[in-house]
């Protein structure tokens, strides 16, 4: 229960020579709030001028790094945000859109590329960690106008429908063949299981990989 007196009950000054009466709780709180707000506002306004523009820009800029790597036979050097994935580096900086951004969580394989001959999910690979690496994307498999044998096998076997997963499937298939995991359709399915085909073309994909491995 509030102990504040109604304003009508507060005595008025008794004389010009006497000191002013003590402020009410309401007056005290209102005055304190006003003064405090002015101090905070003044500090915020003044603080905007404490840092030089270049210092503010440096504080806001994300950390970046410089990386040199070979992509499809071409040496590339770039400075990027340290959080940039290899997938985004390829698509947004090097204009290589063949590797697709499917789930962006390493679950579908649409972004598969070869790094130093090994299959990786480029969406989960930080670009700045690939200093000196050799990266091969689906654009780098063909020899000019001559398709890679697995690319041609995908056409011959009609191993795709929408085509969205196809670049990752082909690159993964190339890696699978180089790794020697093509002894049987079951082995191929096992080692290609990280690549999802939402159209369900698995039988023809396995057939294309098997056909290419047999010709190797």
Residue, then its C-alpha position, 0 to 999 in steps of 0.5 A: x500500500x502506498x504511503x504517498x500523501x495526496x497533493x492536497x495534503x502537502x502543506x504549502x510554504x508558510x513564508x517567503x523567508x522559510x525554506x521550501x518543503x521536502x519534495x514528495x516521493x512523486x516529485x523526487x522520482x520524476x526529477x531523478x528519472x528526467x536527470x538520469x535520462x538526460x545523462x544517458x542520452x548525452x552519453x549516447x550522443x557524445x559516444x557517437x563522436x568518440x571513434x574515428x570513422x576508420x576505427x568504426x569501420x574496422x570494428x564492424x568489418x568481419x575478420x577476413x583471410x587471404x587464400x591461394x588455391x588451384x581451381x580446375x587447373x587455374x591458380x586463384x588468390x582471393x581475400x574472403x570473410x573467414x566464414x566463407x564456405x568453399x561452396x560460396x567461394x566457388x559460386x559467388x566469387x569464382x562464378x562456378x555455379x555447377x556445385x549446387x547449394x541443396x541443404x547447406x548442411x552436408x546431408x544431400x551431396x549436391x555440393x560435392x567437389x574434389x579437394x586434392x582428389x578426395x570428395x568433400x561437401x563444399x558447403x561444410x568446408x571453410x575456404x580459408x583452410x584450403x591454402x595450396x589445395x587443388x579443387x575440381x568441380x563439375x566444370x573441370x571434369x570435361x576436356x574442352x568439348x570432350x565430356x568426362x566418361x562419367x558425364x557421357x555415361x549419365x547421358x547414355x544411361x539417362x541417369x538424371x531427371x531434374x538435374x539438380x543433384x547431377x553435378x554432385x552425383x557425377x563428381x562423387x562418382x568420379x571420386x568413387x571410381x578413383x577410390x576403387x569402390x566399384x566392385x559391385x552395384x552394392x558397393x557403389x550404392x554404399x559409397x555413393x550413399x551420401x548423394x541424394x537424388x530426389x527424383x529416384x534415379x539411383x538405379x541408372x546412376x549406379x549403372x553409369x558409375x559401373x559402366x564408366x569404371x568397367x571402361x577405365 
